[in-house]
Amino acid sequence: AAAEHSVAMGSGVEVALGHLEELGASRWPAASFDVVTSWHNIEHHRHPLRSLTLMRDLLKPTGRVVLRTPNAESFDRWWYGESWAGWQDPGHFYFFGLRQFLSACRTAGLRILHVDRGITRAVAEVREKLRPRRPAPAAEAAAGPGGEARRPGPGSPAGRKGVRRALVRLAGRVLSGRDMTILAERA
């Protein structure tokens, strides 16, 4: 919003809209808000740590902040490389990966409650397809003809389990969604 204003939403709920610096001005003293949200905005701030600290200061002691920003570790960024849309916006000053975003939030005095990287539907589909369909074999079945232990091959159910785990882990890293959403509170 270009200028600060507030809107009564009924049921005693008031919503303040405006630039973060305006909201932090004298009209809204520290600890005024139950919730502060920032949707695809923090990456446009020249000083994101200062902005995150101001958001924290605006929160009541039991308040929450919800932040959403592009995910610089997303599948899209990996796939499109230098042509990724995030790089193309001249108003983007910062690009956060998950660790950097969490670190900035913590440094600003926020305690992380929930993280959602918007894992794409593909990960859920991969997990479902790789889920074992029958119980794992008993330990005795893994022994050879003379009772000696044998190492399961990749085609055996026990060997496929390790492959499945590795593929699901890889899919979770590679196919992370375009955005990250963080729910946090004052630390």
Phi, psi and omega in degrees: 000144183284329181222155181287137170201163179236154183229128175281126184259005184086166180055027177077011181265129176240133180247127177257130179243141177159176176293146183304317181296324177292319180294331180275358180289183188301334181296328181240091180293169179306150178061041181262340191245142173281324182219137171237129178240151177215106183255113178050053183230321187300329179290347179267355182273134178290334180231076186297327180294318177297320180294318178296322178295319177296320176300315179300316181295330180286341183284140168294163181306329179259011183285165180231152174239138177238120183239138175227133182213157175301147181262107181289355176251019184285164175300318179303314181297318179295314185293314185272346177054236182292346179267005180303137182303326179301323180288334188282340182278112182293347179274356177274116179262334182227144176235122185253134162269172184301311182299318180294320181293315178297319179297316179298317179298315180294318179299326179281000177089028177253141176257123184286128178255326182204144177232134175228115177266014177055049180306132184293163179301333182301323180295315179299320179294319178296315179301316181297317181291331182267355180295134179298140182263345181221160181297152178293149181292154178293158182300327182295328182291341181278351181280147179285184183302324181266013181089355180286147180289143176231150181277131181292138177277168182297338180275346181281158179303320180293321178291323179294329181299315178295321178295316179301312180302315180296319180293319179295318178298316179296316180299321179297327179280315187283321187262035178288151187289172183297328188236163172237140175236132181240132171251127183217167176223172177298135179282000000 
